Amino acid sequence: MKNDSFLTDGPKEEVRQGEANRMTRRRFLKLGVSTLVGTGLACAGYGAFLEPRQLEITRTTLWQDRLPKAFDGMKIAHFSDLHLGFHTGAEDAKRITGIINAERPDLIAFTGDMVDGPAADMESAVEPLSALEAPLGAVSIVGNHDFDDVSRLISLQEKAGFTVLRNENIILSRKGHTIAVAGLDDWLLGMPDPDKALKGIPEHMYTVLLVHEPDYADIAVNYPFDLQLSGHSHGGQIRLPGIGEVITPPGSKTYIQGLYEVGRSGMPLYVNRGIGMTRLPFRFLCKPELSIITLKQRDYNGQRGNGS
């Protein structure tokens, strides 16, 4: 009898153990799903509310052959892609203005996409941007998002104190020496003309090029430009660990963020990740950026080469 009872109780214990195992697996799956959902929500919250306000200031020093001695140590504050009207506005413009001014740059360069759509979205930002200060002034170009009413947008930028270059240049003077800054029309929606932009610049004069799309560098390298500054890519805006940028727009498929040396001449190209966002109101592992670029005369104090 005892043996029969033993045999009868065995399967019941196995059934209960099997149910416990199934419950454990069920709990594990629920826990896994909850963890994934929680992680996704946390990443979304970080990408939407935290990272877009975590401005990163990057500092780069470039040693340049043709830079006049008078401009040795010149500091450029380079920013791009405010995309006013799409989750950025006057308060953001005021904040970035204060940060730029605190850097005490010699020149301020903005490389396009001031607004995300309507030119009117810049109106409230004119006053804060007009507080930008630099001895050599503030220059800007237009980007592909600036074409809703490009003439009005240029007028608003000029009201804010920018010199807007559209296949044009300006000559900057310092202690009896000069350099040039040339700006091109947008590559995607405009008609960039480097020959026109170079018109009037003396041969062998050090020249900085502003053009919105960084991939234009493969064309610009065939002209006498010493440095190209661009934006447009947003650095991808969303980057994944081990993968990098998920997607970038046309015009920034080769050059995505940071410093590059282009062509046999090694023309420096710096791609700024931008301040604002477009399409999606997120930044992930791709903080907004203010680039501080210091120009040094090559061979000055025995130095050689480009570096950061």
C-alpha positions in Angstrom: 0.0 0.0 0.0 2.8 2.4 0.9 4.4 1.6 -2.5 1.2 2.3 -4.3 0.7 5.6 -2.5 4.3 6.5 -3.4 3.7 5.8 -7.1 0.4 7.7 -7.1 1.9 10.9 -5.5 4.9 11.0 -7.8 3.2 12.2 -11.0 1.3 14.9 -9.0 4.5 16.4 -7.8 5.9 16.3 -11.4 2.8 18.1 -12.6 3.1 20.8 -10.0 6.8 21.2 -10.8 6.0 21.5 -14.5 3.4 24.2 -13.7 6.0 26.0 -11.6 8.5 25.9 -14.5 5.9 27.2 -16.9 5.1 30.0 -14.5 8.7 30.8 -14.2 9.1 31.0 -17.9 6.0 33.2 -18.2 7.3 35.5 -15.5 10.6 35.7 -17.3 9.0 36.6 -20.6 6.9 39.2 -18.9 9.9 40.6 -17.2 11.8 40.7 -20.5 9.0 42.5 -22.3 8.7 45.0 -19.4 12.4 45.6 -19.4 12.4 46.2 -23.2 9.4 48.6 -23.0 10.9 50.4 -20.0 14.2 50.8 -21.7 12.5 52.0 -24.9 10.5 54.6 -23.0 13.6 55.7 -21.1 15.6 56.1 -24.3 12.7 58.0 -26.0 12.4 60.3 -23.0 16.2 60.9 -23.0 16.2 61.5 -26.8 13.2 63.8 -26.7 13.8 65.9 -23.6 17.4 65.6 -22.3 19.9 65.1 -25.1 18.5 67.9 -27.4 19.5 70.4 -24.6 22.9 68.9 -23.9 25.0 71.2 -26.1 28.5 69.9 -26.6 31.3 72.4 -27.3 34.0 70.8 -29.5 37.4 72.4 -29.9 39.6 71.9 -32.9 42.9 73.5 -33.9 43.9 73.6 -37.6 47.4 74.4 -38.8 47.1 76.2 -42.1 49.6 77.0 -44.8 48.3 80.2 -46.3 47.0 81.8 -43.1 48.5 85.2 -42.5 50.4 85.7 -39.3 48.0 88.4 -38.2 45.2 85.8 -38.1 47.3 83.2 -36.2 45.1 82.1 -33.3 41.8 83.3 -34.9 38.8 81.6 -33.3 35.7 80.7 -35.3 32.4 79.8 -33.5 30.7 77.5 -36.0 27.1 76.5 -35.5 24.4 75.2 -37.8 20.9 73.9 -38.3 18.9 75.8 -35.7 15.6 74.6 -37.4 13.6 77.3 -35.7 9.9 76.4 -35.6 10.5 72.7 -35.0 11.0 72.3 -31.3 13.5 75.3 -31.2 12.6 78.9 -30.7 13.6 82.3 -29.3 14.7 80.9 -25.9 17.0 78.4 -27.6 18.4 81.2 -29.8 19.0 83.2 -26.6 20.7 80.3 -24.9 23.1 79.6 -27.8 23.9 83.3 -28.2 25.0 83.5 -24.6 27.2 80.4 -25.0 28.8 81.6 -28.2 29.5 85.1 -26.7 31.1 83.5 -23.7 33.6 81.8 -26.0 34.7 85.3 -27.3 35.1 84.2 -30.9 36.8 86.4 -33.6 34.3 85.3 -36.2 30.9 83.6 -36.0 29.8 81.3 -38.9 26.4 79.8 -39.3 26.1 77.1 -42.0 22.4 77.0 -43.0 18.9 75.8 -42.0 18.0 78.7 -39.8 14.4 77.6 -39.9 12.7 74.3 -40.5 10.1 75.7 -42.8 8.4 79.1 -42.9 10.7 82.1 -42.7 8.4 83.7 -40.2 9.6 81.2 -37.6 12.8 83.3 -37.3 11.0 86.5 -36.4 11.0 85.9 -32.6 14.7 84.8 -32.7 15.9 88.0 -34.5 16.4 89.9 -31.2 18.3 87.3 -29.3 20.5 86.5 -32.3 21.3 90.1 -32.8 23.2 90.0 -29.5 25.9 87.8 -31.0 29.3 89.5 -30.8 32.5 89.0 -32.7 35.2 91.5 -33.9 35.1 90.1 -37.4 31.3 89.8 -37.5 28.8 87.0 -38.1 28.4 85.3 -41.5 25.8 82.8 -42.7 24.5 80.9 -45.7 21.2 79.3 -46.5 20.3 75.6 -46.3 17.7 73.4 -48.0 15.1 74.1 -45.3 15.4 77.8 -45.8 13.7 78.0 -49.1 10.1 78.5 -48.1 10.6 82.2 -48.5 14.4 82.6 -48.9 14.4 86.3 -49.6 12.4 87.1 -46.4 14.7 84.7 -44.4 17.8 86.5 -45.7 16.3 89.8 -44.7 15.6 88.5 -41.2 19.1 87.2 -40.9 20.5 90.5 -42.0 18.3 92.2 -39.4 19.9 90.0 -36.8 23.3 91.1 -37.9 24.5 88.3 -40.2 26.2 88.9 -43.5 24.5 86.4 -45.7 26.7 85.0 -48.4 25.0 83.4 -51.4 27.7 82.8 -54.0 29.5 85.8 -52.5 32.5 86.6 -50.4 33.7 89.1 -47.9 37.3 90.2 -47.1 38.3 90.3 -43.4 41.1 92.6 -42.3 43.3 92.3 -39.3 46.5 94.3 -38.5 47.0 95.1 -42.2 46.5 91.5 -43.4 43.4 90.0 -45.1 41.6 86.7 -45.5 38.3 85.8 -47.3 35.1 84.0 -46.4 33.1 82.7 -49.3 29.6 81.3 -49.1 27.7 79.2 -51.6 24.0 78.8 -52.3 22.4 75.6 -51.2 23.5 72.5 -53.2 20.1 70.7 -53.1 17.6 73.5 -53.8 19.8 76.4 -55.0 22.6 76.9 -57.5 26.0 76.9 -55.9 28.6 78.8 -58.0 32.2 78.6 -56.6 33.6 80.7 -59.4 31.2 83.5 -58.6 31.8 83.1 -54.9 35.6 83.5 -55.5 35.2 86.5 -57.7 37.3 89.4 -56.5 39.4 87.3 -54.0 43.1 87.8 -54.8 45.1 84.8 -55.9 46.8 83.0 -52.9 44.5 84.6 -50.3 43.5 82.3 -47.5 39.8 81.5 -48.0 37.2 79.8 -45.8 34.2 78.2 -47.6 30.8 77.9 -46.1 28.4 75.5 -47.8 25.5 73.7 -46.2 26.0 70.2 -47.5 29.3 68.6 -46.5 29.6 66.2 -49.5 30.1 69.3 -51.7 33.7 69.1 -50.4 34.5 66.6 -53.2 33.8 69.5 -55.6 35.2 72.3 -53.5 38.5 70.6 -53.2 39.1 71.5 -56.8 39.0 75.2 -56.0 41.4 77.4 -54.0 39.6 77.0 -50.7 41.6 76.4 -47.6 38.9 75.2 -45.2 35.2 74.1 -45.6 32.6 74.5 -42.9 29.3 72.6 -43.3 26.3 71.4 -41.4 23.2 69.6 -42.7 23.9 66.1 -41.5 22.9 66.6 -37.9 25.6 63.9 -37.3 22.7 61.5 -38.2 20.6 62.9 -35.3 20.0 59.3 -34.1 23.1 57.1 -33.6 23.2 53.5 -32.3 26.0 51.9 -30.4 28.3 49.9 -32.7 26.4 51.1 -35.8 26.7 54.9 -35.8 24.3 57.1 -37.8 21.0 55.4 -38.8 20.3 57.6 -41.8 21.6 60.9 -43.2 20.1 63.2 -45.8 21.3 63.6 -49.4 24.4 65.7 -49.4 25.8 64.2 -46.3 26.4 60.5 -47.2 30.2 60.6 -47.1 31.0 63.3 -44.5 28.8 63.0 -41.4 30.4 64.8 -38.4 33.6 66.2 -37.2 36.9 66.8 -39.0 37.9 65.3 -42.4 40.8 65.9 -44.8 39.5 65.9 -48.4 41.3 65.0 -51.6 45.0 64.8 -52.2 45.5 68.3 -50.9 43.9 67.3 -47.6 41.6 70.3 -47.5 40.1 70.4 -44.0 36.3 70.0 -43.7 34.5 70.4 -40.5 30.9 69.1 -40.3 28.9 70.5 -37.4 26.1 68.3 -35.9 23.8 71.2 -35.7 21.7 72.7 -32.8 18.1 71.7 -33.7 16.3 68.7 -35.1 14.1 67.9 -38.1 11.7 65.2 -39.1 11.8 63.5 -35.7 12.0 65.5 -32.4 14.8 63.3 -31.1 18.5 63.2 -30.7 20.2 60.0 -29.5 23.9 59.6 -28.9 24.3 62.7 -31.1 24.3 65.8 -29.0 23.8 69.3 -30.5 27.1 71.0 -31.2 28.9 74.3 -31.1 32.3 74.0 -32.9 35.1 76.2 -31.8 37.8 76.2 -34.5 41.1 77.9 -33.9 43.3 78.6 -36.9 47.1 78.5 -36.5 49.7 79.5 -39.1 51.6 76.4 -40.1 55.4 76.7 -39.4 54.6 79.3 -36.7 56.7 78.4 -33.7 57.9 75.3 -35.5 54.5 73.6 -35.7 53.5 71.3 -38.5 50.3 69.7 -39.8 46.5 69.8 -39.1 45.3 68.5 -35.8 42.8 68.8 -33.0 
